[in-house]
Amino acid sequence: MIDLFTIAILRGFQGLGAAAIIPACLGILAHAFPPGHTRAIAFATFSAGQPLGGATGFLLGGTFSQVASTSWRTMYWVVAGLAAVCLTLSFFIVEKDGPSTEIDKRVDWVGSFLITAGLVLIVFVLSDGELAPKQWTTPYILALLVVGVIFVLSFIAWQWYLERPEVRKIHSIWTPPPLMKLSLWKRGNGKFAAIQMVIFCLMAGFQSWILWIVLYFQNYERLTPVLTMIRLIPMLPSGVACNVVMALLVARVDGMFLIAGGCLCTATAAILLACIHTSAPYWAFAFPSSIIIVIGADFVFAGGTLFIAKVALPYEQSLAGGLYQTMAMLGQAFGLSITTIVFDRVRASQSAALGVTIDKTGLNAPRPAQLKAYRATSWTIVGFALFAALLAAVFLRGVGVLGGVQPLPDQQVTSETTAAEREEEKSLDRP
């Protein structure tokens, strides 16, 4: 029998794969395709994999969990097989790396420990806070949250210290190149930092929408996993169509409008779910919501990856992509945690107002209380998406066309400055 701790450990190993693959793929694409329409198509196609893959996983998982003889375990065997196929194909498709030109081979192990430990603790607190014995007032939850924040702040201070020119001249195991240059967040007049916050908020809403619409269909509408899966099928053709549309628009439309528009689409999908009427047919609310939700994830993820590829230097492509992926994953954890808190609190308060004290499972909650809780989570998702749209509209103004060959209007990184900065780093890294 598998317990929760074992599942959490295995989920961590699963996350290691995505954390290693996606930044590497973004770096490969950035180097393989020069700035222009071809790169836009490549990034749009790659970015479509996240929402499409997530939707496909939900569809297959729902089907296998009901019809397969081994229930939910079957899906994991399928995923293992797909991973084996991808591993095999990578040996034939991915080209070998060229000879490394890096002079400094030191690794920032201190920074790696600080950021890894900090993020692990924060994600654990976000995922376990509502399940702890005293919920968010549980002593170990509070303690781990404080320690996690201290680790992250220490990592930022450590990176600032390592990036100082006088420190870079000291060739020691204690002064390696910084794992993440803080100056990277200032690229594009701060727009790099803004796009990180946009994807954080957007993915908080997108992933929460997927979870809560599944729970609504299964726990409130009492539908089977297969019937739930059928109602989410529109996400797949919508994702494919978005990929085509994004590839056409990214070279013609200002990136701010694409990203902000994608966030508004996510908000619209959540509004439909928040306003759903139980007596209304599926086609009135859930169907258009399933179509629209993918637009936001496709547009924002593709637009964001193109933007960071433009503002990051050639040797920073994988790092910038890794940061983008990290913020997306953190946004998912944050969104699921916040919406779970909202759901539990609204369900409990509405049940108490109806004279019912719910048990630990919450299955005895009256249906009106459950419906109000689902609507409250949807409005929370709307808030995430609208805040992301506001960030995009305010801080990404003037970002320009992301799929063109010209540099961004406010981007000061040219080939000459890139070479000069790289040469300066090499001189600082020489023993």
Summary of the structure (lengths in Angstrom):
residues: 431
radius of gyration: 22.9
end to end distance: 54.5
largest distance: 73.2
contacts: 1415
relative contact order: 0.14
helix: 74%
strand: 0%
